[in-house]
């Protein structure tokens, strides 16, 4: 979807479209989780799967709206330089220092959010709070996440995207530090969820926006996919280390402090990113 938005939207609207698309997915996550529970209670899990399958089928005709107009595509192809191959696009990106810095920062994003999403209920139980507060907190995260994604898309068009990413990672580190230093309470946990929700996937619009700025939109979906792969590796390590360290130390403190450290490092890592088109695109633009 992000790749399609990158090709369809003009540059000045692209970051906001990335934020709106991310927010729409987050609203779906917020909506369908309680809907699934209600449907299972009323109809059973088998019929619920059939209902969800029918809903998913609607994606096929709706996705046609994301197709680029053929006439516009043919006209552009007639005047554009030869298209870049997939192998060349990947080689170009993996040889670009800023792309690696972007992926390293995105790794931290995955580590933090997956650790919190999976281990927060157990952490609350360990501190004497009911696990239900963890469920409500994750729901609050989902709601505020919608606002955060749209706001990040809007801000990405107004300020350097690398600075926005640094601010997001610093804010996450500060929010986590403040939360673990406070006495455990339901109110503090819900407020933490709201603050974290604003920062949860607000990294997606500036990250995808940077990929499109540096490498163009031809291979945006693939190159953002590789960046997102680093995000998922971070998520795996956040979940796995959270369990391993808790089993060994009977505390989540080590993983919380690691999440803070990674947030601060990512804030620094994103600052040297060169936020301009690679030489290939700059040369093509100058020729045109």
C-alpha positions as CSV (number, residue, x, y, z in Angstrom):
1,X,0.0,0.0,0.0
2,X,2.8,2.4,0.8
3,X,4.5,1.6,-2.5
4,X,1.2,2.4,-4.3
5,X,0.8,5.6,-2.5
6,X,4.3,6.6,-3.3
7,X,3.6,6.2,-7.0
8,X,0.2,7.8,-7.0
9,X,0.6,10.8,-4.8
10,X,2.6,13.9,-5.7
11,X,5.7,14.5,-3.5
12,X,4.1,17.2,-1.4
13,X,1.3,14.9,-0.3
14,X,3.3,11.7,-0.1
15,X,4.3,11.8,3.5
16,X,0.8,12.6,4.7
17,X,-0.6,9.7,2.5
18,X,1.9,7.4,4.2
19,X,0.6,8.5,7.6
20,X,-3.0,8.2,6.6
21,X,-2.5,4.7,5.2
22,X,-0.7,3.6,8.4
23,X,-3.4,5.1,10.5
24,X,-6.1,3.2,8.5
25,X,-4.3,-0.1,9.2
26,X,-4.0,0.8,12.9
27,X,-7.8,1.6,13.0
28,X,-8.4,-1.8,11.5
29,X,-6.3,-3.5,14.2
30,X,-8.2,-1.6,16.9
31,X,-11.6,-2.4,15.3
32,X,-11.2,-6.1,14.4
33,X,-9.7,-7.3,17.6
34,X,-12.8,-6.7,19.7
35,X,-15.0,-7.6,16.7
36,X,-13.3,-11.0,16.5
37,X,-14.0,-11.7,20.2
38,X,-17.7,-10.7,19.8
39,X,-18.2,-12.8,16.7
40,X,-16.4,-15.9,18.3
41,X,-18.7,-15.6,21.3
42,X,-21.8,-15.5,19.2
43,X,-21.0,-17.7,16.2
44,X,-18.0,-19.7,17.0
45,X,-14.5,-19.5,15.6
46,X,-15.2,-21.4,12.4
47,X,-18.0,-19.0,11.3
48,X,-15.9,-16.0,12.4
49,X,-13.1,-17.1,10.1
50,X,-15.6,-17.3,7.2
51,X,-16.9,-13.8,8.0
52,X,-13.4,-12.4,8.1
53,X,-12.5,-14.2,4.8
54,X,-15.5,-12.5,3.2
55,X,-14.3,-9.2,4.5
56,X,-10.8,-9.8,3.2
57,X,-12.2,-10.6,-0.3
58,X,-13.4,-7.0,-0.5
59,X,-9.7,-5.9,-0.6
60,X,-9.4,-7.3,-4.1
61,X,-11.9,-4.8,-5.8
62,X,-10.9,-2.0,-3.5
63,X,-7.2,-2.4,-4.4
64,X,-8.0,-1.6,-8.0
65,X,-8.3,2.1,-6.8
66,X,-4.5,2.0,-6.2
67,X,-3.6,1.0,-9.7
68,X,-1.8,3.7,-11.7
69,X,-3.7,5.1,-14.7
70,X,-2.5,3.3,-17.8
71,X,-2.5,6.4,-20.0
72,X,-0.4,8.3,-17.5
73,X,1.9,5.4,-17.1
74,X,2.4,5.0,-20.9
75,X,3.1,8.7,-21.3
76,X,5.6,8.7,-18.5
77,X,7.3,5.6,-19.8
78,X,7.7,7.2,-23.2
79,X,9.7,10.2,-21.8
80,X,11.4,8.6,-18.8
81,X,14.9,7.1,-18.9
82,X,15.3,3.3,-18.8
83,X,13.8,1.8,-15.7
84,X,16.2,0.6,-13.0
85,X,16.3,-3.1,-12.5
86,X,15.5,-4.8,-9.2
87,X,19.1,-6.1,-8.7
88,X,20.5,-2.6,-9.4
89,X,18.0,-1.0,-7.0
90,X,18.9,-3.4,-4.2
91,X,22.6,-3.0,-4.8
92,X,22.3,0.7,-4.8
93,X,20.4,0.8,-1.6
94,X,22.6,-1.7,0.3
95,X,25.7,0.4,-0.8
96,X,24.2,3.6,0.6
97,X,25.2,4.5,4.1
98,X,22.1,6.4,4.9
99,X,19.9,3.4,4.1
100,X,21.8,1.3,6.6
101,X,21.4,4.0,9.3
102,X,17.7,4.1,8.6
103,X,17.4,0.3,8.9
104,X,19.3,0.3,12.2
105,X,17.0,2.9,13.6
106,X,13.9,0.9,12.4
107,X,15.4,-2.1,14.2
108,X,15.0,-0.3,17.5
109,X,11.4,0.6,16.7
110,X,10.6,-3.1,16.3
111,X,12.5,-4.1,19.4
112,X,10.6,-1.6,21.6
113,X,7.0,-2.0,20.4
114,X,7.1,-5.8,20.2
115,X,8.6,-6.2,23.6
116,X,6.0,-3.9,25.1
117,X,3.1,-5.4,23.2
118,X,3.9,-9.0,24.2
119,X,5.4,-8.6,27.7
120,X,3.5,-5.6,29.2
121,X,0.7,-7.7,30.7
122,X,3.2,-10.0,32.4
123,X,5.2,-7.0,33.6
124,X,2.1,-5.5,35.2
125,X,1.3,-8.8,37.0
126,X,4.9,-8.9,38.2
127,X,4.3,-5.4,39.7
128,X,1.0,-6.3,41.4
129,X,-1.4,-5.0,38.8
130,X,-4.1,-7.0,37.0
131,X,-3.3,-8.2,33.5
132,X,-6.5,-6.6,32.2
133,X,-4.8,-3.2,32.6
134,X,-2.3,-4.4,30.0
135,X,-5.1,-5.1,27.6
136,X,-6.7,-1.7,28.1
137,X,-3.3,0.0,27.7
138,X,-2.7,-1.7,24.4
139,X,-6.2,-0.6,23.3
140,X,-5.2,3.0,24.3
141,X,-2.0,2.6,22.3
142,X,-4.0,1.6,19.2
143,X,-6.3,4.7,19.5
144,X,-3.5,7.2,20.0
145,X,-1.4,5.4,17.4
146,X,-3.9,6.6,14.7
147,X,-3.3,10.3,15.8
148,X,0.4,9.7,16.0
149,X,0.7,8.2,12.5
150,X,-1.3,11.0,10.8
151,X,0.6,13.7,12.8
152,X,3.9,12.1,11.8
153,X,2.9,12.1,8.1
154,X,2.0,15.8,8.3
155,X,5.2,16.7,10.1
156,X,7.3,14.8,7.7
157,X,6.2,17.2,5.0
158,X,7.2,20.3,7.2
159,X,10.5,19.3,8.7
160,X,13.5,17.1,7.9
161,X,12.4,13.5,8.3
162,X,15.6,12.4,10.0
163,X,15.1,15.0,12.7
164,X,11.5,13.8,13.2
165,X,12.7,10.2,13.6
166,X,15.4,11.3,16.2
167,X,12.7,13.2,18.2
168,X,10.4,10.1,18.1
169,X,13.2,7.8,19.4
170,X,14.2,10.3,22.1
171,X,10.6,10.7,23.2
172,X,10.2,7.0,23.4
173,X,13.3,6.6,25.6
174,X,12.1,9.4,27.9
175,X,8.6,7.9,28.1
176,X,9.9,4.5,29.0
177,X,12.3,5.9,31.6
178,X,9.6,8.0,33.2
179,X,7.2,5.0,33.4
180,X,9.6,2.5,34.9
181,X,10.8,5.0,37.5
182,X,7.2,5.7,38.7
183,X,5.3,3.6,41.2
184,X,3.2,1.0,39.4
185,X,-0.4,2.1,39.0
186,X,-3.3,1.7,36.5
187,X,-3.4,5.5,35.8
188,X,0.3,5.7,35.1
189,X,0.1,2.7,32.8
190,X,-2.8,4.1,30.8
191,X,-1.1,7.5,30.4
192,X,2.1,5.6,29.3
193,X,0.0,3.8,26.7
194,X,-1.4,7.1,25.4
195,X,2.0,8.7,25.1
196,X,3.6,5.6,23.6
197,X,0.6,5.3,21.2
198,X,1.5,8.7,19.7
199,X,5.0,7.4,19.1
200,X,4.2,3.7,18.3
201,X,4.2,3.5,14.5
202,X,4.7,7.2,13.9
203,X,8.1,6.1,12.6
204,X,6.6,4.6,9.4
205,X,5.7,7.8,7.5
206,X,9.2,9.4,7.9
207,X,11.0,6.1,7.3
208,X,9.1,5.3,4.1
209,X,9.3,9.0,3.1
210,X,13.1,8.9,3.4
211,X,13.3,5.7,1.2
212,X,11.2,7.5,-1.5
213,X,13.3,10.6,-1.3
214,X,16.6,8.8,-1.5
215,X,15.8,6.1,-4.1
216,X,12.5,7.2,-5.8
217,X,9.3,5.3,-6.0
218,X,10.0,2.6,-8.6
219,X,11.2,0.1,-6.0
220,X,9.8,1.8,-2.9
221,X,7.8,-1.3,-1.8
222,X,10.8,-3.6,-2.0
223,X,13.2,-1.2,-0.3
224,X,10.8,-0.3,2.4
225,X,10.2,-4.0,2.8
226,X,13.9,-4.6,3.5
227,X,13.8,-1.8,6.1
228,X,10.7,-3.3,7.6
229,X,12.5,-6.7,7.8
230,X,15.1,-5.1,10.1
231,X,12.1,-3.8,12.1
232,X,10.8,-7.4,12.4
233,X,14.2,-8.7,13.5
234,X,14.2,-6.1,16.2
235,X,10.7,-7.3,17.2
236,X,11.8,-10.9,17.4
237,X,14.7,-10.0,19.7
238,X,12.6,-7.8,21.8
239,X,10.1,-10.6,22.5
240,X,12.8,-13.3,22.8
241,X,15.1,-11.4,25.1
242,X,12.2,-10.2,27.2
243,X,11.4,-13.9,28.0
244,X,14.9,-15.1,28.3
245,X,16.1,-12.3,30.7
246,X,12.9,-12.6,32.8
247,X,13.4,-16.3,33.2
248,X,17.0,-15.8,34.3
249,X,16.7,-12.7,36.4
250,X,12.9,-12.7,37.4
251,X,12.8,-9.1,36.3
252,X,12.1,-7.1,33.1
253,X,14.4,-4.2,34.2
254,X,17.3,-5.2,32.0
255,X,15.1,-5.2,28.8
256,X,13.5,-1.9,29.7
257,X,16.9,-0.3,30.1
258,X,18.1,-1.9,26.9
259,X,15.0,-0.4,25.1
260,X,15.9,3.1,26.5
261,X,19.6,2.7,25.4
262,X,18.5,1.6,21.9
263,X,16.1,4.5,21.6
264,X,18.9,7.0,22.4
265,X,21.3,5.3,20.0
266,X,18.7,5.4,17.2
267,X,18.1,9.1,17.8
268,X,21.8,9.7,17.2
269,X,22.0,7.2,14.3
270,X,19.3,9.0,12.3
271,X,20.9,12.4,12.4
272,X,23.7,11.7,9.8
273,X,21.2,10.4,7.2
274,X,21.6,12.3,4.0
275,X,18.1,13.4,3.1
276,X,18.4,13.9,-0.7
277,X,18.1,11.8,-3.8
278,X,21.0,9.5,-4.7
279,X,23.3,10.6,-7.5
280,X,21.4,8.6,-10.1
281,X,18.1,10.4,-9.4
282,X,19.8,13.8,-9.0
283,X,21.5,13.4,-12.4
284,X,18.2,12.3,-14.1
285,X,16.4,15.3,-12.6
286,X,19.1,17.7,-13.8
287,X,19.0,16.2,-17.3
288,X,15.2,16.5,-17.4
